[in-house]
């Protein structure tokens, strides 16, 4: 089973590439970690490449014009969404603790830039970071 966590920036983010790098560093990567950009029309995604030995796969979803993302059911209004995907070898309790740590690190990075954020593990309630 894979596990997911989401971090939603509820304020605009000036530099989504820097956010992707901060999230990559939070899960054990660095400046040299390979990534790619995907254009899905209105929404773009920056994503680390899979199977790099990182603790989680990082995906950053955003609109290139800086506008808010379309609202999704049970998701806070936001401008950027960071998804962390843990692999199948992870157990739920350990994954939850690590996701909290990564969410906190990414939330702190956003907060130092004046951006509010919320975090969710799987289907749990959203928590303000």
Phi and psi in degrees as GROMACS dihedral restraints (atoms count N, CA, C in turn):
[ dihedral_restraints ]
;  ai    aj    ak    al  type     phi  dphi    fc
    3     4     5     6     1  -100.9    20    10
    4     5     6     7     1   154.9    20    10
    6     7     8     9     1  -123.7    20    10
    7     8     9    10     1   145.8    20    10
    9    10    11    12     1  -125.7    20    10
   10    11    12    13     1   150.1    20    10
   12    13    14    15     1  -133.3    20    10
   13    14    15    16     1   150.4    20    10
   15    16    17    18     1  -125.8    20    10
   16    17    18    19     1   140.9    20    10
   18    19    20    21     1  -124.4    20    10
   19    20    21    22     1   125.0    20    10
   21    22    23    24     1  -114.1    20    10
   22    23    24    25     1   122.7    20    10
   24    25    26    27     1   -79.9    20    10
   25    26    27    28     1   117.3    20    10
   27    28    29    30     1   -90.0    20    10
   28    29    30    31     1     0.8    20    10
   30    31    32    33     1  -124.0    20    10
   31    32    33    34     1   159.3    20    10
   33    34    35    36     1   -59.4    20    10
   34    35    36    37     1   147.0    20    10
   36    37    38    39     1  -113.4    20    10
   37    38    39    40     1   124.0    20    10
   39    40    41    42     1   -68.8    20    10
   40    41    42    43     1   -36.2    20    10
   42    43    44    45     1  -135.8    20    10
   43    44    45    46     1    94.3    20    10
   45    46    47    48     1   -68.6    20    10
   46    47    48    49     1   -26.9    20    10
   48    49    50    51     1   -68.1    20    10
   49    50    51    52     1   -39.0    20    10
   51    52    53    54     1   -66.9    20    10
   52    53    54    55     1   -36.7    20    10
   54    55    56    57     1   -64.2    20    10
   55    56    57    58     1   -42.9    20    10
   57    58    59    60     1   -59.7    20    10
   58    59    60    61     1   -41.7    20    10
   60    61    62    63     1   -66.4    20    10
   61    62    63    64     1   -41.6    20    10
   63    64    65    66     1   -62.2    20    10
   64    65    66    67     1   -42.4    20    10
   66    67    68    69     1   -66.8    20    10
   67    68    69    70     1   -38.6    20    10
   69    70    71    72     1   -62.9    20    10
   70    71    72    73     1   -43.3    20    10
   72    73    74    75     1   -64.0    20    10
   73    74    75    76     1   -36.2    20    10
   75    76    77    78     1   -61.5    20    10
   76    77    78    79     1   -31.7    20    10
   78    79    80    81     1  -100.3    20    10
   79    80    81    82     1    13.4    20    10
   81    82    83    84     1   104.9    20    10
   82    83    84    85     1     5.0    20    10
   84    85    86    87     1   -92.5    20    10
   85    86    87    88     1  -172.9    20    10
   87    88    89    90     1  -150.0    20    10
   88    89    90    91     1  -167.8    20    10
   90    91    92    93     1   -62.0    20    10
   91    92    93    94     1   -21.7    20    10
   93    94    95    96     1   -94.3    20    10
   94    95    96    97     1    -1.0    20    10
   96    97    98    99     1   -64.1    20    10
   97    98    99   100     1   121.6    20    10
   99   100   101   102     1   -64.2    20    10
  100   101   102   103     1   144.1    20    10
  102   103   104   105     1  -149.0    20    10
  103   104   105   106     1   169.6    20    10
  105   106   107   108     1  -143.2    20    10
  106   107   108   109     1   159.7    20    10
  108   109   110   111     1  -112.4    20    10
  109   110   111   112     1   136.3    20    10
  111   112   113   114     1  -119.8    20    10
  112   113   114   115     1   134.4    20    10
  114   115   116   117     1  -106.0    20    10
  115   116   117   118     1   109.7    20    10
  117   118   119   120     1  -105.2    20    10
  118   119   120   121     1    28.1    20    10
  120   121   122   123     1    91.5    20    10
  121   122   123   124     1  -113.1    20    10
  123   124   125   126     1   -63.3    20    10
  124   125   126   127     1   -37.3    20    10
  126   127   128   129     1  -105.4    20    10
  127   128   129   130     1   135.4    20    10
  129   130   131   132     1  -111.9    20    10
  130   131   132   133     1   159.4    20    10
  132   133   134   135     1  -136.8    20    10
  133   134   135   136     1   130.7    20    10
  135   136   137   138     1  -100.8    20    10
  136   137   138   139     1   129.0    20    10
  138   139   140   141     1  -141.4    20    10
  139   140   141   142     1   134.1    20    10
  141   142   143   144     1   -66.7    20    10
  142   143   144   145     1   149.6    20    10
  144   145   146   147     1   -74.9    20    10
  145   146   147   148     1   143.4    20    10
  147   148   149   150     1   -69.2    20    10
  148   149   150   151     1   164.7    20    10
  150   151   152   153     1    58.8    20    10
  151   152   153   154     1    44.6    20    10
  153   154   155   156     1  -104.7    20    10
  154   155   156   157     1     1.8    20    10
  156   157   158   159     1    82.7    20    10
  157   158   159   160     1     9.5    20    10
  159   160   161   162     1   -80.0    20    10
  160   161   162   163     1   163.2    20    10
  162   163   164   165     1   -72.1    20    10
  163   164   165   166     1   -22.8    20    10
  165   166   167   168     1  -154.2    20    10
  166   167   168   169     1   154.5    20    10
  168   169   170   171     1   -84.4    20    10
  169   170   171   172     1   128.9    20    10
  171   172   173   174     1  -103.7    20    10
  172   173   174   175     1   129.1    20    10
  174   175   176   177     1  -129.2    20    10
  175   176   177   178     1   132.0    20    10
  177   178   179   180     1  -118.1    20    10
  178   179   180   181     1   118.0    20    10
  180   181   182   183     1  -106.8    20    10
  181   182   183   184     1   134.2    20    10
  183   184   185   186     1  -160.7    20    10
  184   185   186   187     1   163.9    20    10
  186   187   188   189     1   -98.3    20    10
  187   188   189   190     1   129.7    20    10
  189   190   191   192     1   -61.6    20    10
  190   191   192   193     1   -22.4    20    10
  192   193   194   195     1   -85.5    20    10
  193   194   195   196     1     1.2    20    10
  195   196   197   198     1    83.6    20    10
  196   197   198   199     1    -1.0    20    10
  198   199   200   201     1   -70.9    20    10
  199   200   201   202     1   164.3    20    10
  201   202   203   204     1   -66.3    20    10
  202   203   204   205     1   149.1    20    10
  204   205   206   207     1   -69.5    20    10
  205   206   207   208     1   153.0    20    10
  207   208   209   210     1   -60.7    20    10
  208   209   210   211     1   141.7    20    10
  210   211   212   213     1   -70.2    20    10
  211   212   213   214     1   139.0    20    10
  213   214   215   216     1  -117.2    20    10
  214   215   216   217     1   152.0    20    10
  216   217   218   219     1   -58.3    20    10
  217   218   219   220     1   135.7    20    10
  219   220   221   222     1    61.9    20    10
  220   221   222   223     1    26.5    20    10
  222   223   224   225     1  -128.4    20    10
  223   224   225   226     1   134.0    20    10
  225   226   227   228     1   -62.9    20    10
  226   227   228   229     1   152.0    20    10
  228   229   230   231     1   -61.4    20    10
  229   230   231   232     1   131.1    20    10
  231   232   233   234     1  -158.6    20    10
  232   233   234   235     1   169.8    20    10
  234   235   236   237     1  -103.9    20    10
  235   236   237   238     1   -30.9    20    10
  237   238   239   240     1  -140.3    20    10
  238   239   240   241     1   139.8    20    10
  240   241   242   243     1  -121.7    20    10
  241   242   243   244     1   126.8    20    10
  243   244   245   246     1  -105.2    20    10
  244   245   246   247     1   125.1    20    10
  246   247   248   249     1  -110.6    20    10
  247   248   249   250     1   134.6    20    10
  249   250   251   252     1  -115.3    20    10
  250   251   252   253     1   122.6    20    10
  252   253   254   255     1  -115.5    20    10
  253   254   255   256     1   117.3    20    10
  255   256   257   258     1   -92.9    20    10
  256   257   258   259     1   145.1    20    10
  258   259   260   261     1   -72.3    20    10
  259   260   261   262     1   177.3    20    10
  261   262   263   264     1   -70.0    20    10
  262   263   264   265     1   -20.5    20    10
  264   265   266   267     1   -79.2    20    10
  265   266   267   268     1    -0.5    20    10
  267   268   269   270     1   -89.7    20    10
  268   269   270   271     1   136.1    20    10
  270   271   272   273     1   -90.9    20    10
  271   272   273   274     1   154.1    20    10
  273   274   275   276     1   -60.0    20    10
  274   275   276   277     1   -46.2    20    10
  276   277   278   279     1   -63.8    20    10
  277   278   279   280     1   -46.0    20    10
  279   280   281   282     1   -65.3    20    10
  280   281   282   283     1   -41.7    20    10
  282   283   284   285     1   -62.0    20    10
  283   284   285   286     1   -43.6    20    10
  285   286   287   288     1   -58.7    20    10
  286   287   288   289     1   -45.5    20    10
  288   289   290   291     1   -63.6    20    10
  289   290   291   292     1   -43.1    20    10
  291   292   293   294     1   -67.6    20    10
  292   293   294   295     1   -40.6    20    10
  294   295   296   297     1   -62.2    20    10
  295   296   297   298     1   -37.6    20    10
  297   298   299   300     1   -60.7    20    10
  298   299   300   301     1   -45.6    20    10
  300   301   302   303     1   -60.9    20    10
  301   302   303   304     1   -47.7    20    10
  303   304   305   306     1   -66.5    20    10
  304   305   306   307     1   -41.9    20    10
  306   307   308   309     1   -59.9    20    10
  307   308   309   310     1   -41.8    20    10
  309   310   311   312     1   -62.9    20    10
  310   311   312   313     1   -45.1    20    10
  312   313   314   315     1   -62.0    20    10
  313   314   315   316     1   -45.9    20    10
  315   316   317   318     1   -67.0    20    10
  316   317   318   319     1   -40.7    20    10
  318   319   320   321     1   -61.5    20    10
  319   320   321   322     1   -39.9    20    10
  321   322   323   324     1   -65.1    20    10
  322   323   324   325     1   -40.8    20    10
  324   325   326   327     1   -60.3    20    10
  325   326   327   328     1   -45.3    20    10
  327   328   329   330     1   -64.8    20    10
  328   329   330   331     1   -44.1    20    10
  330   331   332   333     1   -60.3    20    10
  331   332   333   334     1   -39.2    20    10
  333   334   335   336     1   -65.9    20    10
  334   335   336   337     1   -14.1    20    10
  336   337   338   339     1  -105.4    20    10
  337   338   339   340     1    12.6    20    10
  339   340   341   342     1    75.2    20    10
  340   341   342   343     1    22.7    20    10
  342   343   344   345     1  -110.1    20    10
  343   344   345   346     1   125.0    20    10
  345   346   347   348     1   -81.6    20    10
  346   347   348   349     1   152.7    20    10
  348   349   350   351     1  -149.9    20    10
  349   350   351   352     1   161.5    20    10
  351   352   353   354     1  -130.2    20    10
  352   353   354   355     1   151.6    20    10
  354   355   356   357     1  -126.8    20    10
  355   356   357   358     1   144.9    20    10
  357   358   359   360     1  -142.7    20    10
  358   359   360   361     1   135.6    20    10
  360   361   362   363     1  -104.6    20    10
  361   362   363   364     1   122.0    20    10
  363   364   365   366     1    51.3    20    10
  364   365   366   367     1  -121.7    20    10
  366   367   368   369     1  -104.5    20    10
  367   368   369   370     1    14.8    20    10
  369   370   371   372     1   -70.4    20    10
  370   371   372   373     1   176.8    20    10
  372   373   374   375     1   -72.2    20    10
  373   374   375   376     1   153.6    20    10
  375   376   377   378     1   -74.6    20    10
  376   377   378   379     1   138.4    20    10
  378   379   380   381     1  -121.1    20    10
  379   380   381   382     1   131.4    20    10
  381   382   383   384     1   -72.9    20    10
  382   383   384   385     1   131.0    20    10
